[in-house]
Amino acid sequence: MITRVDDYLHRVPLSGSVAEQVGPFALFRSTTVWPYYARPVPGADVKIEPADVELVRARCAELGIPLSFEWVVETCPSLGDAAAAAGLTVVEHPLLVLERADFRPAVADARCEILSADEELVRQARAVAGLAFSEPGTGVGKAGPAERDSAAAEMSTDMVLALQSRALRGVSVTAGAFTDEGMVASGTHQPVDSTTEIVGVGTLPSMRRRGLAAAVTSALVDHALDNGVDLVLLSAESDAVAAVYEGVGFHRIGHAGAAE
């Protein structure tokens, strides 16, 4: 299972990047408006040293792109220590998966639906996610519909076009939850063959503690399972967030590492 997840995570960046090998890593060079990262080559089974991290640092400096890494801790346990020794900040997050038989759909007092590539919906969904991640955690916060509308209006045209392109190509599928105040939660899944990852699930901070994230996640899982996917994965920000996903049927299989 964890090998399958690692293989998927190595393939999914290719929808917006090109890969080149740098030492034991694949460095994904972005072809869109956001940066990507380097990952250990799956199955390489090598011990990562700080010098390997420095190779990627030098190549990123040459290309003028940010230095960052993502990996599955259990398939490359040496990378965290090597990255820390090279001066990077290292974090680990719970890594969870869901299979069809374990799915327990959640509902909330909101209308959840898969979104089209309509410009206003794209702007709103991205704005909701941005506000959610700018106030991390599960507690009720300040940002609400007014801040969402402001952030949506200020979003760059390049970002909107990139998100629309991904939706139209089917490499990302976004869901939104709606109340009388408009879109209040959103999230995306990124299918590659029969595996997908749910990313960017977020609720407007002022609307938290209403089950909206679980309901959006359920809508995404539903869509994925109805369209040829039999394994859904995600990484959670914290144990508290992981508990939300466990309520839908996800279970932990390891840890997602990140360093920058």
Disulfide bonds with the S-S distance in Angstrom:
none
